[in-house]
Amino acid sequence: MTAAELNAIIVKAKAMSYVGGGDRARPSRPGSHDLSWSEGEWHYLDSYFGGTDFLGQEVLWRGYEPVWAMSYYGQVLRPDLIDAERAGATIKAALASMYAEGRFLGGFEWTGPFGRYVDRSEGDVASFRGREVIEVEGTEAYALDYFGGLVKP
């Protein structure tokens, strides 16, 4: 499988789960919120804890083998400028636009009614790290740090 093919599977899984209001799965751990997607030999799980401030991990399996994973931590930095509901709406709309371009990494900016979404990352599907933020009135009001890549035996 090429990096481009793996990227396409990851984008599809992400678009069909959190952004697409996908299937809520039974919690895999006490207190977790889980979203899953499956197609053919592929299975994806996004499992996170919290709401306004949250921590999570996404894993993509081919058959029974994990092949890719990503971890993240996000938080509302300025509750006086944005709340979790508005941050979530902004993130979903921005990510839907990015996924429509067939990618989940790289520089991306999007402006909506609740703020300006900015995503910066380095690396590629095999190994990456990045940060997404929402700026409100020129101030960073929300931030999420993420990293991940291939899982090898």
QUIURUR-V127688 format. One record per residue. N is the residue number from 1. NEAR is the number of other C-alpha atoms within 10 Angstrom. Layout:
n = (N,N)
near = (NEAR,NEAR)
This chain:
n = (1,2,3,4,5,6,7,8,9,10,11,12,13,14,15,16,17,18,19,20,21,22,23,24,25,26,27,28,29,30,31,32,33,34,35,36,37,38,39,40,41,42,43,44,45,46,47,48,49,50,51,52,53,54,55,56,57,58,59,60,61,62,63,64,65,66,67,68,69,70,71,72,73,74,75,76,77,78,79,80,81,82,83,84,85,86,87,88,89,90,91,92,93,94,95,96,97,98,99,100,101,102,103,104,105,106,107,108,109,110,111,112,113,114,115,116,117,118,119,120,121,122,123,124,125,126,127,128,129,130,131,132,133,134,135,136,137,138,139,140,141,142,143,144,145,146,147,148,149,150,151,152,153)
near = (5,7,11,13,10,17,18,16,18,24,21,19,25,24,23,18,20,21,18,14,11,16,15,16,15,11,13,12,11,7,11,17,18,23,22,22,21,16,11,7,9,18,19,23,23,24,22,22,17,14,14,16,15,14,18,18,18,21,21,26,17,15,11,10,13,17,18,21,22,20,18,18,18,20,20,22,18,15,12,8,18,20,16,15,11,14,22,16,14,21,23,17,16,22,23,20,17,21,18,13,10,17,18,24,20,14,13,17,16,17,14,12,9,17,24,21,24,19,22,15,18,14,14,17,21,15,15,17,19,18,17,20,25,27,20,17,11,9,14,19,22,25,21,18,18,18,18,21,18,18,16,8,6)
